[in-house]
Amino acid sequence: MNKFSRFQLPIHSIRPRGERLIEVYSIKLQRRVQCFGELAYQLWVLLETNPKIESFCERPGSFEIGSGKRLADFWTLENSQEEFLLIKRSSLDLIVCSTASDIPIRIITLSDLAASRFWINNWQRFLPLLVTYREHMSPSILRSIVKFIKEPTQLSRIEREFVTGDRRPRQICLQK
């Protein structure tokens, strides 16, 4: 992001025992992001693909919870409003925390992530393509596509509208 944000890099932390390390490239942040576990990865997909989120950072800091500390999963910036996101990993997970910061804390439940299951599944297949071909997409064609899409549109319709190269149907010539 060109705009300066308070949290630009995660704090150094050890991966929790039993959690998978999932590394992804964020087009929005222009850097690699490390997600500790599937739930953090799913939340990253939602943040990366939400056009309202201007910036975010994984593991920006920790909070006092009861007698211990809890690492925030993400920090987000949306419409100049900051927020910390904590994933409530189980129904037994009681999250009551206080922070000296003026940034509000939002609890993300398993049902929040489950409600976005189709969105997450679609985007986790599409994001690697965007990352791979990001250098081949011109800003002008991206603006044209955004201008073209005014409502939910089938991908095949967008592809037909913005096809480049030879538009004529191919004819097969058989030689005798």
C-alpha positions in Angstrom: 0.0 0.0 0.0 1.2 3.5 -0.7 -0.6 5.0 2.2 1.3 4.7 5.5 -0.4 2.4 8.0 0.4 2.0 11.7 1.1 -1.7 11.4 3.0 -2.8 8.4 4.8 -5.9 9.5 3.8 -8.6 12.0 5.6 -9.0 15.3 7.9 -11.9 15.5 6.1 -14.8 17.1 6.4 -18.6 17.3 3.9 -20.6 15.4 1.4 -22.2 17.9 1.9 -25.9 18.4 -0.1 -28.0 16.0 -1.0 -25.1 13.7 -0.1 -25.2 10.0 2.1 -22.5 8.6 0.4 -21.2 5.4 2.4 -18.7 3.4 0.6 -16.6 0.8 1.4 -13.5 -1.3 -0.8 -10.5 -0.7 -1.3 -8.3 -3.7 -2.9 -5.7 -1.4 0.2 -5.5 0.8 2.8 -6.4 -1.9 4.5 -8.9 0.4 4.3 -12.4 1.8 1.9 -13.1 4.6 2.3 -16.0 7.1 -1.0 -17.4 8.5 -0.8 -19.7 11.5 -3.6 -22.2 10.8 -6.5 -22.6 8.5 -8.8 -20.2 10.3 -6.2 -17.3 10.0 -5.8 -18.2 6.3 -9.6 -18.1 5.7 -9.7 -14.7 7.4 -6.8 -13.5 5.2 -8.8 -14.5 2.1 -11.7 -12.4 3.3 -9.4 -9.4 4.1 -7.5 -9.7 0.8 -10.6 -9.8 -1.3 -12.6 -7.2 0.5 -12.3 -3.9 -1.5 -13.3 -1.9 1.5 -10.2 -3.0 3.5 -7.5 -0.5 2.6 -4.7 -2.3 4.6 -4.2 -5.0 7.1 -1.4 -6.7 9.1 -1.2 -10.2 10.5 -0.2 -10.6 14.2 0.2 -6.9 14.9 0.4 -7.3 18.7 -0.9 -9.0 21.8 -3.5 -8.3 24.4 -4.0 -9.1 28.1 -6.7 -11.8 28.4 -7.4 -12.9 32.0 -4.1 -14.0 33.4 -2.3 -14.4 30.0 -1.7 -12.8 26.7 -3.4 -13.4 23.3 -1.9 -12.5 20.0 -4.2 -10.5 17.7 -4.9 -12.3 14.5 -5.1 -9.2 12.3 -5.3 -5.4 12.3 -7.4 -3.8 9.6 -7.9 -0.3 8.2 -11.2 0.5 6.5 -12.4 4.0 5.8 -9.8 5.4 8.1 -11.1 3.2 10.9 -8.8 0.7 12.6 -9.8 -2.5 14.2 -8.1 -5.6 15.7 -9.5 -9.0 14.8 -9.4 -12.0 17.1 -10.6 -15.4 16.0 -12.6 -17.2 18.5 -11.3 -20.7 17.8 -13.8 -22.8 19.7 -17.1 -22.3 21.5 -15.2 -22.8 24.8 -12.8 -20.0 23.9 -13.8 -17.1 26.2 -12.4 -13.8 24.9 -12.6 -10.9 27.3 -9.8 -8.6 26.8 -8.8 -5.1 27.6 -6.3 -3.0 25.7 -4.6 0.3 26.4 -5.1 1.1 22.7 -7.9 3.2 21.4 -8.4 0.6 18.6 -11.6 -1.5 18.9 -11.4 -5.3 19.0 -13.8 -7.4 16.9 -14.2 -11.1 17.6 -14.5 -13.3 14.5 -16.4 -16.5 15.3 -16.3 -19.9 13.5 -19.9 -19.2 12.3 -18.7 -15.9 10.7 -16.1 -17.9 8.7 -18.6 -20.7 7.9 -21.0 -18.1 6.5 -18.4 -17.0 4.1 -17.4 -20.5 3.0 -18.4 -20.2 -0.7 -16.7 -16.8 -1.0 -13.5 -18.2 0.6 -13.5 -21.3 -1.5 -13.9 -19.4 -4.8 -11.3 -16.8 -4.0 -8.7 -19.2 -2.7 -8.7 -20.8 -6.2 -8.7 -17.4 -8.0 -6.1 -15.5 -5.9 -3.1 -17.6 -7.1 -3.9 -16.7 -10.7 -4.1 -13.0 -9.8 -0.7 -13.3 -8.1 0.9 -15.2 -11.0 -0.4 -12.8 -13.7 -0.3 -9.5 -11.8 2.6 -8.2 -13.8 0.8 -8.9 -17.1 -2.3 -6.9 -16.2 -2.3 -3.3 -17.3 -3.9 -0.7 -15.1 -6.1 0.5 -18.0 -7.7 -2.9 -18.6 -8.3 -3.4 -14.8 -10.1 0.0 -14.7 -12.1 -1.0 -17.8 -13.2 -4.3 -16.1 -14.2 -2.5 -12.9 -16.2 0.0 -14.9 -17.9 -2.8 -16.9 -19.0 -4.7 -13.8 -21.9 -2.9 -12.3 -23.6 -5.9 -10.7 -22.7 -9.6 -10.2 -21.5 -10.8 -13.6 -20.5 -14.2 -14.9 -16.8 -14.6 -15.4 -17.5 -16.0 -18.9 -19.2 -12.8 -19.9 -16.3 -10.7 -18.7 -13.9 -12.9 -20.5 -15.9 -12.5 -23.8 -16.0 -8.8 -23.4 -12.3 -8.4 -22.7 -10.8 -11.1 -24.9 -7.6 -10.0 -26.6 -6.1 -11.3 -29.8 -7.9 -13.0 -32.6 -11.6 -12.8 -32.1 -12.5 -14.8 -35.3 -13.6 -18.4 -34.8 -10.9 -20.8 -35.8 -11.6 -22.8 -38.9 -10.0 -26.2 -39.4 -8.8 -26.8 -42.9 -8.5 -30.4 -43.9 -6.1 -31.1 -46.8 -6.7 -33.9 -49.1 
